[in-house]
Amino acid sequence: MIANILKYFKSSPEPEPSADDSIIILEEHYGVEEITQDFDSLQVAQLENYQIESKGDEDEEQYGTTFNNAINFKTSNDIKTLRFNSNLLDIDTETYEYKISQFYWPVLNKYQSTKVEVPKSWYDIDDKLKEIDDEISKLKVVVLPPTRDELKQINDLFNRSDNDIIKKQFTIDLSVRDLKTLQNKRWLNDNVIDYYLSLICKNHPEYFCWTTHFFTTLQSKGYDGIKRWGKRKKLNIFEKKLIFIPININSSHWALTIINNDTKTIEYYDSLNLRGNMPVLKTVQSYMIGEKDRLNAQVDINDWQLISKASPQQLNGFDCGVFTCICAKYLSRNLDLSYSQGDMANLRNRMILEILDDELTG
């Protein structure tokens, strides 16, 4: 994992600087909800005269250092990267670690991280940057753009009548009109989301997905409104590894909740909200309590954790459905959520092709 690149800083005094060293320090946090509250508003970290320039709230905690150089602080959802400019003063590695830790340790110490040893040797900053970038690129799932033939296949599809039924599966008649909602800058409709989540679960009996109408009904009518849904499907949710529940928020936004029986957690993923949504989690918890009673299952739902997970964030008002579907796909494959807003156009095309081929890729 990329997290293995993480370097803890030392806090013991070290000798005065000598001349000739540069170092890159990269830190990554996965599954840490609070990290964004400390870091997201720090768009520029200026290490000079014990000050950090903050573009966030005035009362945000500040951390200082005596080291008079600047770094670029870049946030990218669940990955936080500190990259030091190549024109840093040359100093020996141990002294540098000690001095920079005066700025960094107060936050780093709050969160669980992994540490590895960095050899006490001399680094050229550009070489080190390239080495780390190469390692990241190997681990990141690459979203390939469609080939010329694939683009022709998509264009031929959209030239057909909107009423043509392209797929009949999962009790869904998927039309050209439905698939056109996967064109850029369009909201995905219920049929596409339902079909894609069903495709994720198709060859995985350990997974189950509820439809886009499930949570809305549960929220408006309570457990009694969906009590027979599981019974009709002969479903025991406690025998599944993952249960995917698409969440419709005010008929204008899609998010995702996952019931994870392995970790005994109910997890919430939202591409427009890093703070979480406890009412949604509580509603899903009430569903599980109802199912426990219906099935007479020997589980204590009150012991389960309700967790709002950090996930990639959208930068517009129309990609939420794609983020929701791709989040479910990556989690079903135990992949890091390494996609971003910049991948959305390719992901939309990839979803069309996966539906046409009746098979997920990547």
Residue pairs with C-beta under 8 A, 6 or more apart in sequence:
1 30
1 139
1 336
2 26
2 28
2 79
2 135
2 136
2 139
2 336
3 28
3 30
3 113
3 114
4 114
4 116
5 26
5 28
5 116
5 132
5 135
6 26
6 27
6 28
6 113
6 114
6 115
6 116
7 25
7 26
7 27
7 115
7 116
7 118
8 108
8 113
8 115
9 25
9 97
9 98
9 100
9 101
9 104
9 105
9 108
10 94
10 97
10 98
10 101
11 98
11 101
11 105
12 98
13 98
14 94
14 95
14 97
14 98
15 92
15 94
15 95
16 95
17 89
17 90
17 91
17 92
17 95
17 96
18 90
18 91
18 92
18 95
19 89
19 90
19 91
20 90
20 91
20 92
20 122
21 90
21 91
21 92
21 93
21 96
21 122
21 123
22 84
22 86
22 88
22 90
22 123
22 124
22 125
22 128
23 84
23 93
23 96
23 97
23 118
23 123
23 125
23 128
24 83
24 84
24 123
24 125
24 128
24 129
24 132
25 82
25 84
25 100
26 81
26 82
26 83
26 132
27 80
27 81
27 82
27 108
27 113
28 78
28 79
28 80
28 81
29 35
29 78
29 79
29 80
29 111
29 113
30 78
30 336
31 78
31 309
31 310
32 78
32 111
32 112
32 310
33 274
33 276
33 307
33 308
33 309
33 310
34 110
34 111
35 80
35 111
35 310
36 75
36 274
36 310
38 61
38 107
38 110
39 73
39 75
39 80
39 107
40 56
40 75
40 274
41 54
41 55
41 56
41 57
41 60
42 52
42 54
42 55
42 56
42 60
42 73
42 75
43 55
43 73
43 75
44 53
44 55
44 72
44 73
45 52
45 53
45 70
45 71
45 72
45 73
45 82
45 103
46 52
46 53
46 70
47 65
47 67
47 68
47 69
47 70
47 71
47 100
47 103
48 68
48 69
48 70
49 68
50 64
50 65
50 66
51 62
51 64
52 62
52 63
52 64
52 103
54 60
54 62
61 106
63 102
63 103
63 104
63 106
63 107
64 102
64 103
65 99
65 100
65 102
65 103
66 99
66 102
67 96
67 99
67 100
67 102
67 103
69 84
69 85
69 88
69 89
70 85
71 82
71 83
71 84
71 85
72 83
72 85
73 80
73 82
74 80
74 81
74 83
76 340
77 310
77 311
77 312
77 313
77 337
77 340
78 310
78 311
78 312
78 337
82 104
83 129
84 125
86 125
86 126
88 125
91 99
93 118
93 120
93 121
93 123
94 120
139 336
139 338
140 336
140 338
141 330
141 335
141 336
141 338
141 339
141 362
143 339
143 343
143 346
143 347
143 350
143 362
144 346
144 350
145 346
145 349
146 154
146 346
146 349
146 350
146 353
150 349
150 353
151 349
153 353
153 356
154 349
154 352
154 353
157 166
157 176
157 179
157 352
157 356
158 176
158 179
158 180
158 183
160 176
161 176
162 175
162 176
162 177
162 180
163 175
163 176
163 177
164 175
164 176
165 173
165 174
165 175
166 174
166 175
166 176
166 179
166 355
166 356
167 173
167 174
167 195
167 355
167 356
167 358
168 174
169 195
169 198
169 358
170 194
170 195
170 198
170 199
172 191
172 194
172 195
172 198
173 191
174 191
174 192
174 195
174 355
175 191
178 189
178 191
178 192
178 195
179 192
179 352
179 355
180 186
181 187
181 188
181 189
181 192
181 321
182 188
182 192
182 322
182 348
182 349
182 351
182 352
183 348
184 344
184 345
184 348
185 316
185 318
186 318
187 318
187 320
187 321
188 254
188 321
188 322
188 325
190 211
190 212
190 213
192 321
192 325
192 351
192 355
193 212
193 246
193 254
193 321
193 324
193 325
194 211
194 212
194 246
195 355
196 325
196 328
196 329
196 351
196 354
196 355
197 209
197 244
197 246
197 325
197 328
198 209
199 354
199 355
199 358
199 360
200 207
200 209
200 244
200 328
200 329
200 332
200 360
201 207
201 208
201 209
201 244
201 332
204 332
206 240
206 241
206 242
207 240
207 241
207 242
207 243
207 244
207 332
208 235
208 237
208 240
208 242
208 243
208 244
209 243
209 244
209 245
209 246
209 328
210 229
210 243
210 244
210 245
210 246
211 246
212 246
212 248
214 226
214 229
214 245
214 246
215 245
215 246
215 247
215 248
215 257
215 280
215 283
215 284
216 248
217 225
217 226
218 225
218 226
218 283
218 284
218 286
218 287
219 283
222 286
223 286
223 287
223 289
223 290
226 287
227 290
227 294
229 235
230 236
230 237
230 291
230 294
231 294
236 295
236 297
237 243
237 259
237 261
237 288
237 291
238 261
238 291
238 292
238 295
238 297
238 299
239 261
240 259
240 261
241 260
241 261
241 262
242 258
242 259
242 260
242 261
242 331
242 332
243 258
243 259
243 261
244 256
244 257
244 258
244 328
244 332
245 256
245 257
245 258
245 259
245 284
246 254
246 255
246 256
246 324
247 254
247 255
247 256
247 257
247 268
247 270
247 277
247 280
248 254
249 255
249 277
253 272
253 320
254 320
254 321
254 323
254 324
255 268
255 269
255 270
255 271
255 272
255 273
255 277
255 280
255 320
255 324
256 268
256 269
256 270
256 324
256 327
256 328
257 266
257 267
257 268
257 269
257 280
257 281
257 284
258 266
258 267
258 269
258 328
258 331
259 266
259 284
259 288
260 266
260 267
263 305
264 303
264 304
264 305
265 304
265 305
265 306
265 307
266 281
266 284
266 285
266 288
266 304
266 305
266 306
266 307
267 307
267 308
267 309
268 276
268 277
268 280
268 281
268 306
268 307
268 308
268 309
269 309
269 311
269 324
269 327
269 331
270 276
270 277
270 308
270 311
271 311
271 312
271 313
271 314
271 319
271 320
271 323
271 324
271 327
272 313
272 314
272 320
274 308
274 310
274 313
275 308
276 307
276 308
277 308
278 306
278 308
281 306
281 307
281 308
282 306
285 301
285 304
285 306
288 301
288 304
289 301
291 297
292 299
292 301
311 323
311 327
311 337
312 323
312 327
312 337
312 339
312 340
312 341
313 341
314 320
314 323
314 341
314 344
315 341
316 341
319 341
319 344
322 344
322 347
322 348
322 351
323 344
325 351
326 339
326 347
326 351
327 337
329 360
329 362
330 336
330 337
330 338
330 339
331 337
339 347
350 361
350 362
353 361
354 360
354 361
